[in-house]
Amino acid sequence: MEKVRSAKQLLENIATMNREKSVYQFIIPGKGRFTLVFQEEDEQSITDDAETNPELVRMINESREQYKQGLGMSTKDLLKSMTPKDFIE
């Protein structure tokens, strides 16, 4: 799991996400551990990927449950909540 040390580094890694590289797990010191799942606009492609990847199904279901419990936040909210101090060990 990668330690992210700046918002720039986080955005660069998000920008490289695609259908093949659809899950990004990282740690932000001072904030915690995160799992980011790339979802294309085409819902069918997500279904296809989920059918062939049980781990993806588990992560999606876990994410939905956490969202229902109010534990989720948007990427925009996450970035707003960070300060340079969060990236210092």
KETI-990413 format. One record per residue (C-alpha): residue number from 1; x, y, z. Coordinates in pm, 1 decimal, padded with zeros to 6 digits. Example, Ala and Ser with C-alpha at 12.3 -4.5 7.8 and 13.67 -1.06 7.14 Angstrom:
2
<r><resi>1</resi><px>01230.0</px><py>-00450.0</py><pz>00780.0</pz></r>
<r><resi>2</resi><px>01367.0</px><py>-00106.0</py><pz>00714.0</pz></r>
end
This chain:
89
<r><resi>1</resi><px>00000.0</px><py>00000.0</py><pz>00000.0</pz></r>
<r><resi>2</resi><px>00144.5</px><py>00332.8</py><pz>-00108.9</pz></r>
<r><resi>3</resi><px>00192.1</px><py>00628.6</py><pz>00125.1</pz></r>
<r><resi>4</resi><px>00067.3</px><py>00947.4</py><pz>-00040.2</pz></r>
<r><resi>5</resi><px>00263.7</px><py>01251.4</py><pz>00066.0</pz></r>
<r><resi>6</resi><px>00091.6</px><py>01532.7</py><pz>-00125.6</pz></r>
<r><resi>7</resi><px>-00235.1</px><py>01622.1</py><pz>-00293.5</pz></r>
<r><resi>8</resi><px>-00041.3</px><py>01645.5</py><pz>-00621.3</pz></r>
<r><resi>9</resi><px>00079.6</px><py>01286.6</py><pz>-00584.4</pz></r>
<r><resi>10</resi><px>-00275.3</px><py>01171.5</py><pz>-00505.7</pz></r>
<r><resi>11</resi><px>-00420.2</px><py>01348.3</py><pz>-00810.7</pz></r>
<r><resi>12</resi><px>-00145.5</px><py>01209.4</py><pz>-01036.4</pz></r>
<r><resi>13</resi><px>-00225.0</px><py>00855.7</py><pz>-00921.1</pz></r>
<r><resi>14</resi><px>-00599.1</px><py>00908.6</py><pz>-00967.2</pz></r>
<r><resi>15</resi><px>-00533.3</px><py>01039.6</py><pz>-01319.2</pz></r>
<r><resi>16</resi><px>-00361.4</px><py>00710.7</py><pz>-01412.2</pz></r>
<r><resi>17</resi><px>-00660.5</px><py>00500.0</py><pz>-01311.3</pz></r>
<r><resi>18</resi><px>-00844.9</px><py>00317.5</py><pz>-01588.0</pz></r>
<r><resi>19</resi><px>-01041.6</px><py>00000.4</py><pz>-01650.1</pz></r>
<r><resi>20</resi><px>-00736.1</px><py>-00221.7</py><pz>-01603.0</pz></r>
<r><resi>21</resi><px>-00602.6</px><py>-00025.7</py><pz>-01303.9</pz></r>
<r><resi>22</resi><px>-00936.8</px><py>00031.9</py><pz>-01134.2</pz></r>
<r><resi>23</resi><px>-00851.9</px><py>-00005.0</py><pz>-00763.8</pz></r>
<r><resi>24</resi><px>-00607.7</px><py>00220.5</py><pz>-00581.8</pz></r>
<r><resi>25</resi><px>-00527.2</px><py>00160.6</py><pz>-00215.9</pz></r>
<r><resi>26</resi><px>-00321.9</px><py>00419.1</py><pz>-00032.9</pz></r>
<r><resi>27</resi><px>-00238.8</px><py>00564.5</py><pz>00307.3</pz></r>
<r><resi>28</resi><px>-00239.2</px><py>00932.5</py><pz>00394.7</pz></r>
<r><resi>29</resi><px>-00041.8</px><py>00973.9</py><pz>00715.8</pz></r>
<r><resi>30</resi><px>-00259.1</px><py>01157.2</py><pz>00965.5</pz></r>
<r><resi>31</resi><px>-00582.2</px><py>01061.0</py><pz>00783.1</pz></r>
<r><resi>32</resi><px>-00584.6</px><py>00684.0</py><pz>00738.7</pz></r>
<r><resi>33</resi><px>-00614.3</px><py>00410.3</py><pz>00479.2</pz></r>
<r><resi>34</resi><px>-00821.0</px><py>00451.5</py><pz>00162.5</pz></r>
<r><resi>35</resi><px>-00946.6</px><py>00238.3</py><pz>-00123.9</pz></r>
<r><resi>36</resi><px>-01050.2</px><py>00419.9</py><pz>-00438.2</pz></r>
<r><resi>37</resi><px>-01248.1</px><py>00231.7</py><pz>-00705.6</pz></r>
<r><resi>38</resi><px>-01257.7</px><py>00369.9</py><pz>-01058.9</pz></r>
<r><resi>39</resi><px>-01602.3</px><py>00339.1</py><pz>-01212.7</pz></r>
<r><resi>40</resi><px>-01660.1</px><py>00412.4</py><pz>-01578.5</pz></r>
<r><resi>41</resi><px>-01976.6</px><py>00577.7</py><pz>-01695.2</pz></r>
<r><resi>42</resi><px>-02074.7</px><py>00253.8</py><pz>-01869.1</pz></r>
<r><resi>43</resi><px>-02246.4</px><py>00057.1</py><pz>-01591.2</pz></r>
<r><resi>44</resi><px>-02225.5</px><py>-00263.2</py><pz>-01795.0</pz></r>
<r><resi>45</resi><px>-01844.2</px><py>-00257.3</py><pz>-01784.9</pz></r>
<r><resi>46</resi><px>-01852.1</px><py>-00252.4</py><pz>-01405.7</pz></r>
<r><resi>47</resi><px>-02088.8</px><py>-00548.5</py><pz>-01409.1</pz></r>
<r><resi>48</resi><px>-01858.6</px><py>-00736.7</py><pz>-01645.4</pz></r>
<r><resi>49</resi><px>-01556.7</px><py>-00667.9</py><pz>-01425.1</pz></r>
<r><resi>50</resi><px>-01746.7</px><py>-00766.4</py><pz>-01110.6</pz></r>
<r><resi>51</resi><px>-01853.9</px><py>-01096.6</py><pz>-01263.2</pz></r>
<r><resi>52</resi><px>-01490.3</px><py>-01192.4</py><pz>-01318.5</pz></r>
<r><resi>53</resi><px>-01347.0</px><py>-01044.8</py><pz>-00998.7</pz></r>
<r><resi>54</resi><px>-01500.1</px><py>-01153.2</py><pz>-00665.2</pz></r>
<r><resi>55</resi><px>-01268.3</px><py>-00915.4</py><pz>-00476.6</pz></r>
<r><resi>56</resi><px>-01413.0</px><py>-00622.0</py><pz>-00670.2</pz></r>
<r><resi>57</resi><px>-01765.8</px><py>-00735.8</py><pz>-00580.3</pz></r>
<r><resi>58</resi><px>-01665.9</px><py>-00747.9</py><pz>-00212.8</pz></r>
<r><resi>59</resi><px>-01511.2</px><py>-00399.6</py><pz>-00224.3</pz></r>
<r><resi>60</resi><px>-01812.0</px><py>-00249.4</py><pz>-00405.1</pz></r>
<r><resi>61</resi><px>-02054.4</px><py>-00403.4</py><pz>-00155.4</pz></r>
<r><resi>62</resi><px>-01841.0</px><py>-00284.6</py><pz>00136.1</pz></r>
<r><resi>63</resi><px>-01827.5</px><py>00064.8</py><pz>-00013.8</pz></r>
<r><resi>64</resi><px>-02205.8</px><py>00075.1</py><pz>-00061.5</pz></r>
<r><resi>65</resi><px>-02263.5</px><py>-00033.8</py><pz>00298.0</pz></r>
<r><resi>66</resi><px>-02024.1</px><py>00228.4</py><pz>00430.7</pz></r>
<r><resi>67</resi><px>-02196.4</px><py>00493.1</py><pz>00216.4</pz></r>
<r><resi>68</resi><px>-02534.7</px><py>00392.8</py><pz>00362.6</pz></r>
<r><resi>69</resi><px>-02385.9</px><py>00433.2</py><pz>00710.1</pz></r>
<r><resi>70</resi><px>-02268.3</px><py>00784.2</py><pz>00624.3</pz></r>
<r><resi>71</resi><px>-01901.4</px><py>00685.4</py><pz>00630.0</pz></r>
<r><resi>72</resi><px>-01823.1</px><py>00791.3</py><pz>00273.4</pz></r>
<r><resi>73</resi><px>-01708.9</px><py>01119.3</py><pz>00127.4</pz></r>
<r><resi>74</resi><px>-01653.4</px><py>01252.5</py><pz>-00220.7</pz></r>
<r><resi>75</resi><px>-01304.3</px><py>01297.2</py><pz>-00361.5</pz></r>
<r><resi>76</resi><px>-01367.7</px><py>01672.2</py><pz>-00356.0</pz></r>
<r><resi>77</resi><px>-01453.1</px><py>01658.5</py><pz>00017.0</pz></r>
<r><resi>78</resi><px>-01144.7</px><py>01444.1</py><pz>00083.8</pz></r>
<r><resi>79</resi><px>-00915.1</px><py>01689.9</py><pz>-00093.1</pz></r>
<r><resi>80</resi><px>-01073.7</px><py>01985.8</py><pz>00088.7</pz></r>
<r><resi>81</resi><px>-01013.4</px><py>01812.9</py><pz>00423.1</pz></r>
<r><resi>82</resi><px>-00637.9</px><py>01773.6</py><pz>00366.6</pz></r>
<r><resi>83</resi><px>-00363.0</px><py>02010.7</py><pz>00461.9</pz></r>
<r><resi>84</resi><px>00012.5</px><py>01982.1</py><pz>00398.8</pz></r>
<r><resi>85</resi><px>00049.2</px><py>01858.1</py><pz>00757.9</pz></r>
<r><resi>86</resi><px>-00144.1</px><py>01541.0</py><pz>00665.6</pz></r>
<r><resi>87</resi><px>00138.9</px><py>01431.1</py><pz>00438.3</pz></r>
<r><resi>88</resi><px>00414.9</px><py>01463.3</py><pz>00697.4</pz></r>
<r><resi>89</resi><px>00506.5</px><py>01161.6</py><pz>00903.9</pz></r>
end
